[in-house]
Amino acid sequence: MVRSLTLRVAGVYAERVMPRHAAVAERMASAVVKRLTVRKIAEIKDENTARAAIRQVVLDNLAAEEQLDAEARKLLLDHAKQIKDSAADYRQLLGKVREKLARERGFVL
C-alpha cells in the first residue's frame, strides 16, 4: 500500500511514501504483532487492524525523519559558504544538525 503525501520541506516535494518504507513498515508491523501474540504480551483480536495501526505509526515516523533530514540539509545549504570556507566535514555537520533538531523536537533517531 503506497500512501500519497504532500509535504513541502526545504523546497522538496515528497509525493509518495517510498516503496521501501512501505515494505519496512509492513515487516516491522508483522514482527511486532507476532511477538506480542507469541509472547502473550497482548491479546490481539484483529491482527490485520493491529498490523495496519503499527504500520501507520512506522510510516509516520519515517516521514517525520525524512522531514527532519530535509530541514537539516536546508540549514546547511543556507550556510554553505561558511562551511566551505571553514573546511568542515559536511557529513559530521549534517549529523550534528540532525541530532540537534531531533532533540529540540523530542524526536528519537
N, C-alpha and C positions, 0 to 999 in steps of 0.2 A: 504494500500500500504506500503510495507516494502522496504526501500531503502538500498542497500548494501553500506557499508562504509569500508574503510580500514584505520584506524587511528592507529598510533603507538604512544602511550603515556605511558611513565613510564613503559615500558615493557609489557603493556597490549594491546591486540589487540581487538578492538571492530569491529566485523564483520557485525553486523546488528544494525539498529536503533531499540531500544527496542519497542516491540509492544505497550506497554502502552504509550510511547512517541508519536507514530503514532496516537493513539486514542486521546490523549490530544491535539495534534496539529490539528487534524480534528475537534474536538469540539470547540477549540478556533477559528479556521478559520471560521467555520459556524456561531459562535456567532458574530464575528466581521463583517462579511458580512451582517448578518441580522440587526445588529444595525445601520450600515452605511446606509442601504437602508430604514429601517423603520423610522429612524430619518431624512431621506433625507439629510444626510451629504455629501453623494457622490452618483452619478448616476453610477450604475454598469450595464453595458450592458451584460456582460457574467459572471454570478455568479460563475459558475464552474471554470473558469480561475482565477477569483479573489480569490476564496477559495483555489485553488491549490497554488497560489503565496504566500498567507498568511501562509498556512500550511508549505511550504518550508522554509519560514523565521523562523517560530517557531521551526521546526526540526533542522535547522542550529544553532539556539540559544541554544537549549537543548544539541546538540553535543558539542558546544563550552563550555558550562557549565560542561559537563562531563569531557572534556579535562582539564579544569581548576582544577576540583576536583582531577583528577589523578595526575596532576603536584604538587598540594598541598600535597597529600599523599606521593609522592616520596620525596619531600623536607623533610617532617617529618621523613620518613624512613632513609634518609641519616644522620639524627641527632638523631636517636632512642636512642643511648646510653646516650647522653646528656639529652634527655628528661626523660629517665628512672631514671637517677641519680638525676635529679632535682625535681622529683616527680610532674612535671607539668601535668595539665589535658590535655590529648590528644585532646579531643573534642574542648576545648577552643582554643588550639593552631591551630587545623585544621581550625576552623572558622576564626581566625585572619590571617592565611596564605592565605586562600581563598580570604578574603577581600582585602588583600594587592595585591595579584596577579591580582584580578579583577580591582582594582583601577589603577594599573600600565598599564593595557591594555585597560582601558576605557570601561570595561565591567560592565554592571549593573546587579547585582544579584537579 
